[in-house]
């Protein structure tokens, strides 16, 4: 960096400090207050809204950081989450002279490359803006990075890290470590959203996965790191309920289809669109879903998807043990956390939903149980899980706009039954169950040393007796293991216990 740039950073440090320190101080107080108080506090939400205003005022990097924080129940109290979830990329576009320079640097003279180009941006986001044009006889959307955006991000991240070190003396060590992890991960990932080669790749992967379900996505006609040209697909904004109904579109069915599309991406595919805010989704005149903007995506491996399915199962059945096991598998809780205390916290959250039919629950209500636990016993949440939580929150807001009576659980059932996820879940659970059972049987044999010794001492007995003793040991070990796992796999365990007793009785009868 030049001396002039370093001077500017020093000036900005003071500006950012003046704006952020009051926000940070209130956040720490609100966090402690929210932990002690189970009831929703609208005064805390007001402080959260003020924090959002400061983030918007500080520009692109902070807007993106705020979007990440909007899905961090381990860091923010529920009132702040509510305030931050509405933080979207609505930022006035750059002056066209800057955007034009970037386009011409990457594509050539605008008046030679494009048959028509509207210099008034149709949308402005934190990292770029979009223009409408005509390219190779096709109506297109031209997406361009903001002027000097990578420098702005780099500069802001330097200041954010300095301020965090300055604020360290005011916060607990575990909270400092969690916030540092968020900033570190954010620093590594945000540049991906300014690289349109990566966005183009994301788009094609998602198209390959869900295009067969009638989901419309633009075609990429040109791409460089700073500019991407996409076919222009016009549609009705997803939250314009009045216009959708006037076009004869059933908004209830649309809500169901929209949620099914995103949950399908999450639970069946290797990549999912993680930013489904209203500006990124439209509906074609014939009712098909149109997706835009593939810069923010998430990727879940098979183990994480399976653990997420188990978490859904535990939340729906209100089973604290399955919820805890799933959160541990997802690395959303520290293995060192007190399981008994966590269980009490979950029981308390579940009690607030007592008497409710599962079909009447929303994803927000189900996840609130998990969020309360994560907030009470913080741990470093994996980035992909954070993106999933952000995606779910945004998506449910849209679905509720389309259908005030929308229920996430009904969509989940479609995924489980119609898309065959239940069979996949069953096979995985059976495989895991058998693996654990083998381990349990081995442990069961270890706690039966007297019987093992008896087996050695009776080496000279009749063949009939010899065959019965090891069988009895095996059946005893199996019985012990099934009793151990009856809490987490009741149906399968009880069936095997019953079969075990029958075989054991048969063995005893034959010994007489």
One Martini backbone bead per residue (centre of mass of N, CA, C, O) as a GRO file, in nm:
protein
  512
    1UNK     BB    1   0.100   0.034   0.017
    2UNK     BB    2   0.061   0.353   0.027
    3UNK     BB    3   0.089   0.633   0.218
    4UNK     BB    4  -0.195   0.734   0.151
    5UNK     BB    5  -0.351   0.474   0.223
    6UNK     BB    6  -0.257   0.461   0.520
    7UNK     BB    7  -0.383   0.729   0.605
    8UNK     BB    8  -0.676   0.654   0.535
    9UNK     BB    9  -0.695   0.415   0.730
   10UNK     BB   10  -0.648   0.579   0.990
   11UNK     BB   11  -0.900   0.755   0.959
   12UNK     BB   12  -1.105   0.518   0.945
   13UNK     BB   13  -1.055   0.394   1.218
   14UNK     BB   14  -1.180   0.627   1.378
   15UNK     BB   15  -1.459   0.618   1.247
   16UNK     BB   16  -1.525   0.322   1.317
   17UNK     BB   17  -1.490   0.347   1.622
   18UNK     BB   18  -1.712   0.557   1.676
   19UNK     BB   19  -1.944   0.371   1.554
   20UNK     BB   20  -1.883   0.076   1.694
   21UNK     BB   21  -1.852   0.093   2.003
   22UNK     BB   22  -2.149   0.140   2.090
   23UNK     BB   23  -2.251  -0.121   1.959
   24UNK     BB   24  -2.069  -0.320   2.116
   25UNK     BB   25  -2.155  -0.245   2.403
   26UNK     BB   26  -2.457  -0.315   2.367
   27UNK     BB   27  -2.422  -0.606   2.280
   28UNK     BB   28  -2.300  -0.717   2.544
   29UNK     BB   29  -2.542  -0.640   2.722
   30UNK     BB   30  -2.766  -0.786   2.554
   31UNK     BB   31  -2.651  -1.070   2.574
   32UNK     BB   32  -2.677  -1.104   2.881
   33UNK     BB   33  -2.979  -1.036   2.900
   34UNK     BB   34  -3.083  -1.263   2.707
   35UNK     BB   35  -2.981  -1.505   2.878
   36UNK     BB   36  -3.166  -1.435   3.134
   37UNK     BB   37  -3.403  -1.378   2.922
   38UNK     BB   38  -3.669  -1.544   2.763
   39UNK     BB   39  -3.791  -1.296   2.668
   40UNK     BB   40  -3.879  -1.075   2.443
   41UNK     BB   41  -3.683  -0.776   2.346
   42UNK     BB   42  -3.744  -0.467   2.193
   43UNK     BB   43  -3.496  -0.304   2.284
   44UNK     BB   44  -3.288  -0.494   2.161
   45UNK     BB   45  -3.389  -0.473   1.869
   46UNK     BB   46  -3.330  -0.171   1.840
   47UNK     BB   47  -3.023  -0.205   1.868
   48UNK     BB   48  -3.002  -0.386   1.619
   49UNK     BB   49  -3.103  -0.175   1.413
   50UNK     BB   50  -2.875   0.027   1.467
   51UNK     BB   51  -2.650  -0.163   1.376
   52UNK     BB   52  -2.745  -0.188   1.083
   53UNK     BB   53  -2.709   0.111   1.007
   54UNK     BB   54  -2.404   0.113   1.050
   55UNK     BB   55  -2.331  -0.104   0.842
   56UNK     BB   56  -2.444   0.047   0.598
   57UNK     BB   57  -2.268   0.306   0.633
   58UNK     BB   58  -1.982   0.134   0.602
   59UNK     BB   59  -2.057  -0.071   0.377
   60UNK     BB   60  -1.997  -0.357   0.195
   61UNK     BB   61  -1.842  -0.530   0.407
   62UNK     BB   62  -2.059  -0.491   0.638
   63UNK     BB   63  -2.299  -0.608   0.492
   64UNK     BB   64  -2.180  -0.891   0.457
   65UNK     BB   65  -2.124  -0.940   0.758
   66UNK     BB   66  -2.421  -0.907   0.850
   67UNK     BB   67  -2.525  -1.154   0.693
   68UNK     BB   68  -2.363  -1.359   0.854
   69UNK     BB   69  -2.470  -1.276   1.144
   70UNK     BB   70  -2.781  -1.348   1.083
   71UNK     BB   71  -2.665  -1.675   1.129
   72UNK     BB   72  -2.568  -1.633   1.462
   73UNK     BB   73  -2.681  -1.784   1.748
   74UNK     BB   74  -2.398  -1.790   1.905
   75UNK     BB   75  -2.377  -1.457   1.911
   76UNK     BB   76  -2.669  -1.363   1.870
   77UNK     BB   77  -2.941  -1.250   1.973
   78UNK     BB   78  -3.263  -1.286   1.870
   79UNK     BB   79  -3.307  -0.977   1.824
   80UNK     BB   80  -3.070  -0.939   1.624
   81UNK     BB   81  -3.152  -1.145   1.414
   82UNK     BB   82  -3.409  -0.997   1.333
   83UNK     BB   83  -3.264  -0.734   1.236
   84UNK     BB   84  -3.047  -0.875   1.030
   85UNK     BB   85  -3.231  -1.041   0.821
   86UNK     BB   86  -3.293  -0.763   0.639
   87UNK     BB   87  -3.006  -0.761   0.519
   88UNK     BB   88  -2.938  -0.612   0.209
   89UNK     BB   89  -2.828  -0.538  -0.134
   90UNK     BB   90  -2.900  -0.204  -0.094
   91UNK     BB   91  -2.712  -0.013  -0.322
   92UNK     BB   92  -2.590   0.234  -0.470
   93UNK     BB   93  -2.455   0.281  -0.757
   94UNK     BB   94  -2.221   0.348  -0.945
   95UNK     BB   95  -2.079   0.532  -1.146
   96UNK     BB   96  -2.064   0.468  -1.482
   97UNK     BB   97  -1.765   0.534  -1.534
   98UNK     BB   98  -1.660   0.289  -1.368
   99UNK     BB   99  -1.814   0.057  -1.499
  100UNK     BB  100  -1.721   0.114  -1.793
  101UNK     BB  101  -1.418   0.061  -1.750
  102UNK     BB  102  -1.448  -0.240  -1.672
  103UNK     BB  103  -1.590  -0.339  -1.926
  104UNK     BB  104  -1.371  -0.242  -2.136
  105UNK     BB  105  -1.132  -0.401  -2.011
  106UNK     BB  106  -1.290  -0.693  -2.069
  107UNK     BB  107  -1.455  -0.631  -2.378
  108UNK     BB  108  -1.458  -0.342  -2.471
  109UNK     BB  109  -1.629  -0.136  -2.647
  110UNK     BB  110  -1.950  -0.078  -2.591
  111UNK     BB  111  -2.046   0.023  -2.888
  112UNK     BB  112  -1.920  -0.258  -3.013
  113UNK     BB  113  -2.035  -0.496  -2.833
  114UNK     BB  114  -2.309  -0.342  -2.809
  115UNK     BB  115  -2.630  -0.265  -2.930
  116UNK     BB  116  -2.715  -0.208  -2.623
  117UNK     BB  117  -2.702   0.043  -2.340
  118UNK     BB  118  -2.797   0.088  -2.007
  119UNK     BB  119  -2.670   0.324  -1.770
  120UNK     BB  120  -2.901   0.231  -1.584
  121UNK     BB  121  -2.930   0.066  -1.315
  122UNK     BB  122  -3.135  -0.208  -1.199
  123UNK     BB  123  -2.905  -0.272  -0.974
  124UNK     BB  124  -2.773  -0.257  -0.631
  125UNK     BB  125  -2.488  -0.372  -0.466
  126UNK     BB  126  -2.222  -0.415  -0.260
  127UNK     BB  127  -2.024  -0.545  -0.508
  128UNK     BB  128  -2.241  -0.449  -0.733
  129UNK     BB  129  -2.393  -0.425  -1.069
  130UNK     BB  130  -2.683  -0.390  -1.295
  131UNK     BB  131  -2.734  -0.418  -1.651
  132UNK     BB  132  -2.901  -0.337  -1.945
  133UNK     BB  133  -2.879  -0.525  -2.263
  134UNK     BB  134  -2.736  -0.593  -2.598
  135UNK     BB  135  -2.613  -0.928  -2.699
  136UNK     BB  136  -2.610  -1.094  -2.970
  137UNK     BB  137  -2.933  -1.055  -2.998
  138UNK     BB  138  -2.950  -1.034  -2.672
  139UNK     BB  139  -3.092  -1.009  -2.378
  140UNK     BB  140  -2.912  -0.858  -2.097
  141UNK     BB  141  -2.711  -0.902  -1.804
  142UNK     BB  142  -2.476  -0.677  -1.649
  143UNK     BB  143  -2.220  -0.769  -1.430
  144UNK     BB  144  -2.045  -0.547  -1.196
  145UNK     BB  145  -1.800  -0.439  -1.033
  146UNK     BB  146  -1.686  -0.246  -0.814
  147UNK     BB  147  -1.489   0.003  -0.757
  148UNK     BB  148  -1.224  -0.119  -0.589
  149UNK     BB  149  -1.334  -0.364  -0.408
  150UNK     BB  150  -1.080  -0.522  -0.310
  151UNK     BB  151  -0.959  -0.286  -0.154
  152UNK     BB  152  -1.194  -0.231   0.037
  153UNK     BB  153  -1.192  -0.505   0.171
  154UNK     BB  154  -0.899  -0.506   0.269
  155UNK     BB  155  -0.916  -0.248   0.439
  156UNK     BB  156  -1.154  -0.332   0.627
  157UNK     BB  157  -1.021  -0.590   0.745
  158UNK     BB  158  -0.790  -0.450   0.885
  159UNK     BB  159  -0.969  -0.279   1.075
  160UNK     BB  160  -1.138  -0.502   1.206
  161UNK     BB  161  -0.895  -0.654   1.338
  162UNK     BB  162  -0.796  -0.416   1.509
  163UNK     BB  163  -1.061  -0.367   1.669
  164UNK     BB  164  -1.081  -0.648   1.792
  165UNK     BB  165  -0.821  -0.624   1.960
  166UNK     BB  166  -0.924  -0.376   2.120
  167UNK     BB  167  -1.196  -0.534   2.231
  168UNK     BB  168  -1.086  -0.782   2.393
  169UNK     BB  169  -1.096  -0.663   2.696
  170UNK     BB  170  -1.437  -0.678   2.694
  171UNK     BB  171  -1.420  -0.995   2.647
  172UNK     BB  172  -1.455  -1.307   2.629
  173UNK     BB  173  -1.262  -1.553   2.509
  174UNK     BB  174  -1.473  -1.730   2.355
  175UNK     BB  175  -1.595  -1.489   2.197
  176UNK     BB  176  -1.339  -1.399   2.057
  177UNK     BB  177  -1.288  -1.664   1.906
  178UNK     BB  178  -1.556  -1.667   1.747
  179UNK     BB  179  -1.522  -1.394   1.603
  180UNK     BB  180  -1.248  -1.457   1.473
  181UNK     BB  181  -1.354  -1.692   1.301
  182UNK     BB  182  -1.552  -1.530   1.133
  183UNK     BB  183  -1.347  -1.328   1.014
  184UNK     BB  184  -1.159  -1.535   0.886
  185UNK     BB  185  -1.368  -1.669   0.698
  186UNK     BB  186  -1.468  -1.411   0.561
  187UNK     BB  187  -1.191  -1.327   0.439
  188UNK     BB  188  -1.171  -1.590   0.253
  189UNK     BB  189  -1.472  -1.563   0.099
  190UNK     BB  190  -1.553  -1.279  -0.023
  191UNK     BB  191  -1.385  -1.292  -0.294
  192UNK     BB  192  -1.571  -1.492  -0.447
  193UNK     BB  193  -1.799  -1.262  -0.504
  194UNK     BB  194  -1.582  -1.107  -0.714
  195UNK     BB  195  -1.580  -1.386  -0.883
  196UNK     BB  196  -1.732  -1.484  -1.184
  197UNK     BB  197  -1.621  -1.766  -1.227
  198UNK     BB  198  -1.750  -1.888  -0.975
  199UNK     BB  199  -2.044  -1.819  -1.037
  200UNK     BB  200  -2.063  -1.978  -1.301
  201UNK     BB  201  -2.007  -2.254  -1.173
  202UNK     BB  202  -2.244  -2.256  -0.976
  203UNK     BB  203  -2.471  -2.238  -1.181
  204UNK     BB  204  -2.411  -2.505  -1.337
  205UNK     BB  205  -2.441  -2.697  -1.095
  206UNK     BB  206  -2.735  -2.623  -1.026
  207UNK     BB  207  -2.862  -2.684  -1.299
  208UNK     BB  208  -2.790  -2.988  -1.303
  209UNK     BB  209  -2.969  -3.053  -1.042
  210UNK     BB  210  -3.261  -2.857  -1.101
  211UNK     BB  211  -3.355  -2.822  -1.401
  212UNK     BB  212  -3.560  -3.075  -1.413
  213UNK     BB  213  -3.782  -2.897  -1.225
  214UNK     BB  214  -3.826  -2.608  -1.385
  215UNK     BB  215  -3.582  -2.431  -1.338
  216UNK     BB  216  -3.477  -2.101  -1.396
  217UNK     BB  217  -3.171  -2.002  -1.572
  218UNK     BB  218  -2.922  -1.834  -1.677
  219UNK     BB  219  -2.705  -1.764  -1.930
  220UNK     BB  220  -2.366  -1.770  -2.018
  221UNK     BB  221  -2.190  -1.539  -2.247
  222UNK     BB  222  -1.991  -1.397  -2.031
  223UNK     BB  223  -1.658  -1.419  -1.861
  224UNK     BB  224  -1.502  -1.271  -1.580
  225UNK     BB  225  -1.388  -1.152  -1.289
  226UNK     BB  226  -1.565  -0.858  -1.329
  227UNK     BB  227  -1.757  -0.993  -1.559
  228UNK     BB  228  -2.109  -1.071  -1.639
  229UNK     BB  229  -2.307  -1.234  -1.896
  230UNK     BB  230  -2.666  -1.257  -1.905
  231UNK     BB  231  -2.953  -1.363  -1.955
  232UNK     BB  232  -3.259  -1.202  -1.976
  233UNK     BB  233  -3.501  -1.260  -1.709
  234UNK     BB  234  -3.826  -1.200  -1.679
  235UNK     BB  235  -4.029  -1.126  -1.378
  236UNK     BB  236  -4.198  -1.186  -1.093
  237UNK     BB  237  -4.184  -1.096  -0.794
  238UNK     BB  238  -4.207  -1.307  -0.524
  239UNK     BB  239  -4.355  -1.065  -0.331
  240UNK     BB  240  -4.583  -1.008  -0.558
  241UNK     BB  241  -4.882  -1.116  -0.488
  242UNK     BB  242  -5.080  -0.958  -0.662
  243UNK     BB  243  -4.952  -1.023  -0.941
  244UNK     BB  244  -4.959  -1.330  -0.917
  245UNK     BB  245  -5.269  -1.355  -0.895
  246UNK     BB  246  -5.335  -1.203  -1.162
  247UNK     BB  247  -5.168  -1.446  -1.321
  248UNK     BB  248  -5.282  -1.725  -1.184
  249UNK     BB  249  -5.113  -1.784  -0.924
  250UNK     BB  250  -5.050  -2.020  -0.679
  251UNK     BB  251  -4.908  -1.930  -0.379
  252UNK     BB  252  -4.915  -2.192  -0.216
  253UNK     BB  253  -4.775  -2.377  -0.422
  254UNK     BB  254  -4.527  -2.196  -0.452
  255UNK     BB  255  -4.418  -2.218  -0.166
  256UNK     BB  256  -4.375  -2.522  -0.175
  257UNK     BB  257  -4.185  -2.530  -0.424
  258UNK     BB  258  -3.966  -2.342  -0.321
  259UNK     BB  259  -3.884  -2.502  -0.069
  260UNK     BB  260  -3.829  -2.769  -0.213
  261UNK     BB  261  -3.594  -2.667  -0.387
  262UNK     BB  262  -3.398  -2.590  -0.149
  263UNK     BB  263  -3.408  -2.857   0.014
  264UNK     BB  264  -3.307  -3.030  -0.217
  265UNK     BB  265  -3.033  -2.898  -0.242
  266UNK     BB  266  -2.945  -2.958   0.050
  267UNK     BB  267  -3.020  -3.293   0.073
  268UNK     BB  268  -2.915  -3.391  -0.243
  269UNK     BB  269  -2.682  -3.191  -0.298
  270UNK     BB  270  -2.352  -3.027  -0.343
  271UNK     BB  271  -2.532  -2.755  -0.375
  272UNK     BB  272  -2.643  -2.421  -0.255
  273UNK     BB  273  -2.849  -2.160  -0.238
  274UNK     BB  274  -2.777  -1.887   0.012
  275UNK     BB  275  -2.958  -1.619  -0.132
  276UNK     BB  276  -3.311  -1.598  -0.097
  277UNK     BB  277  -3.388  -1.318  -0.176
  278UNK     BB  278  -3.623  -1.133  -0.348
  279UNK     BB  279  -3.402  -1.034  -0.569
  280UNK     BB  280  -3.337  -1.364  -0.655
  281UNK     BB  281  -3.658  -1.399  -0.723
  282UNK     BB  282  -3.874  -1.527  -0.979
  283UNK     BB  283  -4.171  -1.533  -1.199
  284UNK     BB  284  -4.313  -1.671  -1.445
  285UNK     BB  285  -4.604  -1.662  -1.625
  286UNK     BB  286  -4.618  -2.001  -1.581
  287UNK     BB  287  -4.481  -2.042  -1.270
  288UNK     BB  288  -4.180  -2.036  -1.275
  289UNK     BB  289  -3.869  -2.050  -1.137
  290UNK     BB  290  -3.634  -1.779  -1.084
  291UNK     BB  291  -3.278  -1.759  -1.072
  292UNK     BB  292  -3.035  -1.555  -0.904
  293UNK     BB  293  -2.743  -1.526  -0.794
  294UNK     BB  294  -2.428  -1.730  -0.736
  295UNK     BB  295  -2.222  -1.629  -0.506
  296UNK     BB  296  -2.391  -1.758  -0.263
  297UNK     BB  297  -2.280  -2.067  -0.134
  298UNK     BB  298  -2.332  -2.413  -0.043
  299UNK     BB  299  -2.156  -2.710   0.107
  300UNK     BB  300  -2.248  -3.051   0.159
  301UNK     BB  301  -2.188  -3.328   0.307
  302UNK     BB  302  -2.310  -3.633   0.389
  303UNK     BB  303  -2.279  -3.613   0.698
  304UNK     BB  304  -2.425  -3.340   0.733
  305UNK     BB  305  -2.693  -3.417   0.605
  306UNK     BB  306  -2.757  -3.646   0.800
  307UNK     BB  307  -2.749  -3.472   1.061
  308UNK     BB  308  -2.977  -3.284   0.969
  309UNK     BB  309  -3.198  -3.496   0.952
  310UNK     BB  310  -3.178  -3.575   1.252
  311UNK     BB  311  -3.253  -3.298   1.359
  312UNK     BB  312  -3.532  -3.290   1.242
  313UNK     BB  313  -3.631  -3.539   1.387
  314UNK     BB  314  -3.584  -3.428   1.677
  315UNK     BB  315  -3.763  -3.173   1.650
  316UNK     BB  316  -4.032  -3.312   1.570
  317UNK     BB  317  -4.015  -3.528   1.824
  318UNK     BB  318  -3.882  -3.394   2.074
  319UNK     BB  319  -3.569  -3.509   2.102
  320UNK     BB  320  -3.300  -3.435   2.291
  321UNK     BB  321  -3.088  -3.652   2.212
  322UNK     BB  322  -3.094  -3.608   1.905
  323UNK     BB  323  -3.026  -3.310   1.912
  324UNK     BB  324  -2.752  -3.333   2.051
  325UNK     BB  325  -2.617  -3.533   1.857
  326UNK     BB  326  -2.646  -3.352   1.605
  327UNK     BB  327  -2.492  -3.100   1.709
  328UNK     BB  328  -2.228  -3.252   1.750
  329UNK     BB  329  -2.195  -3.355   1.454
  330UNK     BB  330  -2.211  -3.039   1.349
  331UNK     BB  331  -2.035  -2.858   1.547
  332UNK     BB  332  -2.242  -2.674   1.743
  333UNK     BB  333  -2.100  -2.826   1.981
  334UNK     BB  334  -1.929  -2.896   2.252
  335UNK     BB  335  -1.807  -3.191   2.386
  336UNK     BB  336  -1.762  -3.044   2.681
  337UNK     BB  337  -2.041  -3.012   2.730
  338UNK     BB  338  -2.314  -3.031   2.937
  339UNK     BB  339  -2.560  -3.252   2.881
  340UNK     BB  340  -2.762  -3.204   3.114
  341UNK     BB  341  -2.792  -2.896   3.070
  342UNK     BB  342  -2.879  -2.907   2.776
  343UNK     BB  343  -3.134  -3.075   2.818
  344UNK     BB  344  -3.281  -2.862   2.987
  345UNK     BB  345  -3.285  -2.643   2.767
  346UNK     BB  346  -3.453  -2.808   2.568
  347UNK     BB  347  -3.697  -2.867   2.746
  348UNK     BB  348  -3.772  -2.567   2.772
  349UNK     BB  349  -3.818  -2.512   2.469
  350UNK     BB  350  -4.031  -2.739   2.425
  351UNK     BB  351  -4.243  -2.634   2.630
  352UNK     BB  352  -4.326  -2.388   2.442
  353UNK     BB  353  -4.457  -2.629   2.233
  354UNK     BB  354  -4.675  -2.742   2.384
  355UNK     BB  355  -4.944  -2.901   2.208
  356UNK     BB  356  -4.816  -2.906   1.937
  357UNK     BB  357  -4.842  -2.974   1.621
  358UNK     BB  358  -4.617  -3.052   1.389
  359UNK     BB  359  -4.775  -2.926   1.139
  360UNK     BB  360  -4.774  -2.626   1.294
  361UNK     BB  361  -4.480  -2.586   1.242
  362UNK     BB  362  -4.197  -2.398   1.209
  363UNK     BB  363  -3.874  -2.354   1.136
  364UNK     BB  364  -3.829  -2.131   1.347
  365UNK     BB  365  -3.931  -2.302   1.589
  366UNK     BB  366  -3.741  -2.540   1.560
  367UNK     BB  367  -3.468  -2.372   1.554
  368UNK     BB  368  -3.497  -2.231   1.829
  369UNK     BB  369  -3.409  -2.466   1.995
  370UNK     BB  370  -3.122  -2.478   1.881
  371UNK     BB  371  -3.043  -2.178   1.921
  372UNK     BB  372  -3.062  -2.170   2.231
  373UNK     BB  373  -2.835  -2.372   2.276
  374UNK     BB  374  -2.607  -2.232   2.116
  375UNK     BB  375  -2.616  -1.966   2.284
  376UNK     BB  376  -2.561  -2.103   2.566
  377UNK     BB  377  -2.339  -2.311   2.402
  378UNK     BB  378  -2.086  -2.205   2.256
  379UNK     BB  379  -1.958  -2.247   1.918
  380UNK     BB  380  -1.805  -2.327   1.626
  381UNK     BB  381  -1.955  -2.270   1.336
  382UNK     BB  382  -2.001  -2.388   1.046
  383UNK     BB  383  -2.038  -2.232   0.751
  384UNK     BB  384  -2.255  -2.414   0.615
  385UNK     BB  385  -2.454  -2.393   0.852
  386UNK     BB  386  -2.491  -2.089   0.838
  387UNK     BB  387  -2.604  -2.078   0.549
  388UNK     BB  388  -2.846  -2.253   0.606
  389UNK     BB  389  -2.979  -2.067   0.820
  390UNK     BB  390  -3.009  -1.828   0.633
  391UNK     BB  391  -3.175  -1.962   0.413
  392UNK     BB  392  -3.418  -2.049   0.591
  393UNK     BB  393  -3.502  -1.769   0.688
  394UNK     BB  394  -3.553  -1.634   0.413
  395UNK     BB  395  -3.749  -1.845   0.296
  396UNK     BB  396  -3.977  -1.829   0.507
  397UNK     BB  397  -4.048  -1.533   0.458
  398UNK     BB  398  -4.151  -1.579   0.168
  399UNK     BB  399  -4.359  -1.808   0.221
  400UNK     BB  400  -4.535  -1.631   0.416
  401UNK     BB  401  -4.612  -1.426   0.199
  402UNK     BB  402  -4.756  -1.634   0.010
  403UNK     BB  403  -4.825  -1.815   0.292
  404UNK     BB  404  -4.935  -1.772   0.611
  405UNK     BB  405  -4.976  -2.114   0.643
  406UNK     BB  406  -4.702  -2.210   0.623
  407UNK     BB  407  -4.535  -2.547   0.633
  408UNK     BB  408  -4.238  -2.707   0.651
  409UNK     BB  409  -4.304  -3.006   0.726
  410UNK     BB  410  -4.451  -3.077   0.459
  411UNK     BB  411  -4.198  -3.052   0.283
  412UNK     BB  412  -4.024  -3.259   0.427
  413UNK     BB  413  -4.208  -3.500   0.357
  414UNK     BB  414  -4.163  -3.489   0.055
  415UNK     BB  415  -3.863  -3.550   0.069
  416UNK     BB  416  -3.877  -3.819   0.230
  417UNK     BB  417  -4.089  -3.971   0.040
  418UNK     BB  418  -4.080  -3.881  -0.273
  419UNK     BB  419  -3.742  -3.857  -0.280
  420UNK     BB  420  -3.616  -4.095  -0.083
  421UNK     BB  421  -3.483  -4.002   0.195
  422UNK     BB  422  -3.584  -4.218   0.392
  423UNK     BB  423  -3.423  -4.454   0.276
  424UNK     BB  424  -3.147  -4.326   0.315
  425UNK     BB  425  -3.175  -4.286   0.618
  426UNK     BB  426  -3.227  -4.582   0.691
  427UNK     BB  427  -2.964  -4.703   0.578
  428UNK     BB  428  -2.773  -4.528   0.745
  429UNK     BB  429  -2.881  -4.607   1.026
  430UNK     BB  430  -2.834  -4.910   0.999
  431UNK     BB  431  -2.531  -4.896   0.955
  432UNK     BB  432  -2.470  -4.745   1.217
  433UNK     BB  433  -2.609  -4.946   1.408
  434UNK     BB  434  -2.437  -5.194   1.341
  435UNK     BB  435  -2.164  -5.071   1.414
  436UNK     BB  436  -2.239  -5.010   1.713
  437UNK     BB  437  -2.321  -5.298   1.790
  438UNK     BB  438  -2.046  -5.430   1.758
  439UNK     BB  439  -1.910  -5.257   1.970
  440UNK     BB  440  -2.106  -5.337   2.202
  441UNK     BB  441  -2.043  -5.638   2.199
  442UNK     BB  442  -1.747  -5.607   2.269
  443UNK     BB  443  -1.809  -5.466   2.540
  444UNK     BB  444  -1.984  -5.694   2.653
  445UNK     BB  445  -1.751  -5.902   2.665
  446UNK     BB  446  -1.572  -5.733   2.864
  447UNK     BB  447  -1.814  -5.758   3.100
  448UNK     BB  448  -1.763  -6.104   3.077
  449UNK     BB  449  -1.516  -6.263   3.224
  450UNK     BB  450  -1.647  -6.506   3.369
  451UNK     BB  451  -1.767  -6.638   3.115
  452UNK     BB  452  -1.500  -6.667   2.965
  453UNK     BB  453  -1.366  -6.847   3.177
  454UNK     BB  454  -1.578  -7.071   3.165
  455UNK     BB  455  -1.517  -7.147   2.876
  456UNK     BB  456  -1.227  -7.248   2.933
  457UNK     BB  457  -1.305  -7.461   3.166
  458UNK     BB  458  -1.520  -7.615   2.945
  459UNK     BB  459  -1.345  -7.760   2.717
  460UNK     BB  460  -1.433  -8.079   2.804
  461UNK     BB  461  -1.705  -8.067   2.717
  462UNK     BB  462  -1.957  -8.107   2.548
  463UNK     BB  463  -2.056  -7.998   2.238
  464UNK     BB  464  -2.324  -7.881   2.328
  465UNK     BB  465  -2.215  -7.696   2.546
  466UNK     BB  466  -2.007  -7.546   2.377
  467UNK     BB  467  -2.226  -7.413   2.187
  468UNK     BB  468  -2.394  -7.257   2.416
  469UNK     BB  469  -2.205  -7.059   2.561
  470UNK     BB  470  -2.126  -6.857   2.332
  471UNK     BB  471  -2.418  -6.797   2.262
  472UNK     BB  472  -2.492  -6.676   2.538
  473UNK     BB  473  -2.288  -6.448   2.529
  474UNK     BB  474  -2.390  -6.313   2.276
  475UNK     BB  475  -2.682  -6.264   2.377
  476UNK     BB  476  -2.601  -6.092   2.620
  477UNK     BB  477  -2.451  -5.870   2.466
  478UNK     BB  478  -2.688  -5.792   2.284
  479UNK     BB  479  -2.881  -5.712   2.512
  480UNK     BB  480  -2.708  -5.483   2.626
  481UNK     BB  481  -2.687  -5.310   2.365
  482UNK     BB  482  -2.995  -5.267   2.328
  483UNK     BB  483  -3.043  -5.119   2.593
  484UNK     BB  484  -2.853  -4.884   2.536
  485UNK     BB  485  -3.013  -4.817   2.236
  486UNK     BB  486  -3.324  -4.770   2.309
  487UNK     BB  487  -3.332  -4.452   2.315
  488UNK     BB  488  -3.242  -4.408   1.999
  489UNK     BB  489  -3.364  -4.725   1.898
  490UNK     BB  490  -3.645  -4.855   1.987
  491UNK     BB  491  -3.766  -5.039   1.769
  492UNK     BB  492  -3.519  -5.213   1.693
  493UNK     BB  493  -3.439  -5.296   1.980
  494UNK     BB  494  -3.704  -5.446   2.064
  495UNK     BB  495  -3.695  -5.658   1.845
  496UNK     BB  496  -3.416  -5.781   1.922
  497UNK     BB  497  -3.486  -5.847   2.215
  498UNK     BB  498  -3.713  -6.046   2.151
  499UNK     BB  499  -3.537  -6.240   1.982
  500UNK     BB  500  -3.329  -6.295   2.201
  501UNK     BB  501  -3.522  -6.429   2.409
  502UNK     BB  502  -3.618  -6.659   2.229
  503UNK     BB  503  -3.339  -6.789   2.176
  504UNK     BB  504  -3.259  -6.825   2.475
  505UNK     BB  505  -3.494  -7.015   2.544
  506UNK     BB  506  -3.413  -7.233   2.340
  507UNK     BB  507  -3.139  -7.297   2.466
  508UNK     BB  508  -3.241  -7.383   2.747
  509UNK     BB  509  -3.421  -7.612   2.651
  510UNK     BB  510  -3.181  -7.779   2.513
  511UNK     BB  511  -3.018  -7.829   2.784
  512UNK     BB  512  -3.232  -8.034   2.927
   0.00000   0.00000   0.00000
